[in-house]
Amino acid sequence: MSKRKIYLYGGLASIIVFVWMFSISGNKNKSFSESVKIALRDVGNQLLLSDGDSTSLVLPVKAVEKSKYKLSFQNQLSFLPNNLVSIVDSSFRKAALPEHYRVEVIQCTDGEVAYSYEKNEVEEKSIVPCAGRLLPKNCYLIEVGFTESPDSYFSNKTIFLLLIFGLAALFFIDLYKTKQAVIIKDNFTEIGSFNFYPDQNKLVKEAVEISLSKKECELLAIFIAHPNQIIKRDELTKKVWEDHGVIVSRSLDTYISKLRKILKEDASIKITNIHGVGYKLEIGD
């Protein structure tokens, strides 16, 4: 496959993957935010009930920034930090939320942090201090920040694997098309609308026979063996002329020109000059 095609396919696959990724990511973020708000309202309700309050309201949960949410209450409350830890853990597990988060209990009056803790998936790394000390009745805000972004569900590894899969799929599609363009039969090869008989030095198109010289036949056989691939001038010259004495510098170009005239009867086939490198037999669909 040519570098141009690799870049084209790579770019196309990247665009497809990233458009899909951002579409999925956008939906996940919206769903994630709604799940957090529901879970935090449940946390607020249970905290009020643990304080003997079954009438006052849990105020609307607000997203204060990306992956950070604020829970507030209509009235003052009091609670044990260990109750808060267990209630948050239970509600978040039921909502299948990330297990990496930081919780801060903030006093409404002065904005000071009355209590905070951090939870990680690995229990040993979690920090839950002073869990048994009662927080006195006061106006509190509870802020929860997720240290594991919801975007991490759609990991870099997943993106990489999808990109590789897309490139591989495009590569094999291209390879399949290339193979279909050149079909080898028992004693001839189909190339576009031509049938090539290398043993008889001829091409046949719609029952019309086209005789080829030995050199034309040898060159065409090399091109057909490597369709849509660049073949260097030196390689062509070596394979066709090296064992037959003197090489004339313009001999290759002359025979290429003859083959072009013969193959022009099929517009899907052409021999392209890659300047300073060599030639390529291009076969379209």
N, C-alpha and C positions, 0 to 999 in steps of 0.2 A: 504494500500500500504506500502511496506517495506521501511525502511530508504534508503536502497541501491538504490531502484527504484526512490525515491524522489530525491536523489542526482544526479542520472543518468539523469533523466528527467530535473531537474533544470539546470544541466550543459549543456545538449543538447539544451534546450530552450535558455539559455543565449548565447551560441555560435551562434545559428541561428539568434537571435535578433541583436547581436552586429555586426555580419558579414553584415547583411542587413543594420544596422544603418550606418556603416562606408561606405558602398557602396553608400547609399543614400546621406550621408554627403559629400562624395567626389564629387558626381555629383552636389550637391547643391552649394558647394564652388566654383566649376568651373563656374557654371552658374551665381552665385552671382557676382564673380569677373568681368565677361564679362558685366553684367548689370551695374555695377558701372562705368566701363570704358566708356561705351556708354553714361551714364547719365552725367558724368563729362565732356565729350567732348561737350555735348549739353550745359552744364553750361559755358564752355570756349567760345563757339561760341556766346552765348547770351551776355556775358560780353563784348566781342570785338565789337559786334554790338551796344551795349549801349554806347560804347566809340566812335562810328562813324567809326570803323575799320571793313571793309568788305573784306579785301584782305590778311592780315597776317594770319599765321597759328596757330592753336592750336596744340601743340606738343603732341606726344603719351603719353597717361596716363600710369603711372607706379605704380605698387604695391610695396610700400617700405617695408612693413611688413604685417603680418596677419591683415586684416580688416583696413588697412591704405593705402591711395592712394594719388599720387601726380599729380597735374595738372600744366602744364607750358605752356609758350607762346613764339612765335617767337620774338615778339617786346614788347616794354613797353606799359603799359596801365594805365588808371585811371578809377576809378569807386566809386560810393557811396556804403558803406557797406550794406545799406538797400536793394539796388538792388541785391547785392550778396546773401543776405538772402532769398529774394523772389524767385530769379532764382534757387538757390539750392533746395529750398523747392518744387517748381513746378516740376523741372526735376526729383527729387527723388520720388515724389509722382507718376509721370507718369510711372516710372520704378518699382514701388512697392517695393522700398528699405526700410530698417528699418528706423524708425523715431527718433532713438537715435544716434546722431553723434556730432562730434566736428570739427569745421572748423578753420584753421589757415592760414592767409595770411602772407607769409614770404618774406622778401626782399632778392633778389638774391645776392646783394653785400656783406651784412654782416650777413645774416642768422637770423636777428632780426625779431620778430613777429610784423608786422605792425597792424594787426587786427585779432581778433579771437572771436568766439562765440560758444555756445553749445546749441544744440536743443534736447529737450526731447519730448516724446509723450504727456506728461501732460504740457500744455502751461505755467502754473505757474512756472514750474521748469526750463524752458528754460532761458538761459542767452544770451541776445543779446544787448551788450553795444554800445553806441556811433554810432548808425546806420546812423545818418545824416551827419557825417563828411566825406568830400570827401578825398579819398586817392589820393595823387598827382601822376602824371605819373611817373612810375618807372617800374623796372623789378620785377615781383612778381611770386612766386610759391604759389599754393593753395594746402594745404594738408587737406584731410578729413579722420578722423578716426572714425569708427563705434563703439560706446560704447555698442551697442546691437549686439552681434555676430550672424552671420547667422546660426550658429549651434544651437542657441536658438530656432529656428523654430522647430527643432526636440528635444523637451524638455525632461527633466528627467521624467516628468509625463507620456509622451507618451511612453518612453522606459519602464517604470514600468508597464503601462497598457498592453503593448505588451507582456512583460515577463509573467505577470499574465495570460493573455489570452492563451499563449503557454502552460504554465503549466496546466491550466484548461483543455485545449483540450487534452493534453497527458493523464491526469488523467482520463477523461471520456472515452477515447479510451481504456485505460487499464481496466477500470471498465466494459466496454462493453464486452471486450474479456473474462474477468473473468466470467461474467454472462453467456456468450455463452458456456463456458467450463462446466458449471453445469446447466443443463436444467431440471426444475421440471415439471413433468407431473402429471396426476390425481392420480395415485397410485404408481408411481416410479419416481426416479430421474436419469437422464442421467449424467454419469460421465465418460468422455472419451468414450471408447467403451463398458463400462459396463452400465447395468441398475440395479439400487439399489432399492430393495423392503424392506424398513425398517419394515413394518408390518409383513412381512413373513421371516425376518432374512435371506435374501439371495441376492446374486448378480447373474445377468444373462449376459453371454457374448456369442453372436452368438448361442443362443438357449441352451447353456450349463449352468445349474444351479450350483451355488457354495453356499453351506450352510454356514452360519455364526453363531457363538455363540452369545449369548445375549450381552456379553461385546464387542465383535468385532463389532457387529451391532451398539451399542451405541456410541462407539468411532468413527466409520466411519461416523455416522450421525452428530457428532459434527464437524468433519473435513469438511464434505461436506457443512455444514452451514457456514463455514468460509474458503473458498478456498483461497489458496495463502496467508494466514495470519498465523502469529505465535500464537500458543495457548500454554499457560504456562502449565508445568507439574502439578502444584497444581490445576489448573482449570480442567484439564482432570480427575485427580484423584478424585477430589471432586464430579464432576458430575456423574462419573461412579461407584465409590466405596463407597462414604461416607455413603450412606443410606443402605449399605449392609454389615455392620459389619466391621471386621478387614481388614486393608489394608496392603498388602504385598508389600514391597518397590520395588520389581522387577516385580510385576504384570503388571504394565503399559508397561514396556519395552518388556515383553513377548508377550503381545497382539499386540503391535505395530509391532513386528517382524513377527507375523502371518499375519497381514494385508499386510505388505510389500510383503510377498511371494505370496499372492493372487493377489495383484494389479500389480505385475511385468509383468503380461501378456500384459499389455498396457504400452509401454515405455514412453508415455507422462504423466504418473501419477507416482508420488513417494512421499513417506513420508520422509521428511528431519529432521534430528536431529539438533536442534539449541542448541549448547553446553551450558549447565548451565541454559537454559531458558525453552525450551519445544520442540514442534514439529510443522511442517508445512506441509500441504498437497499441493504439487505443481502440478498444472495442466497446461500442455503446450497447444499450439495451436493444 
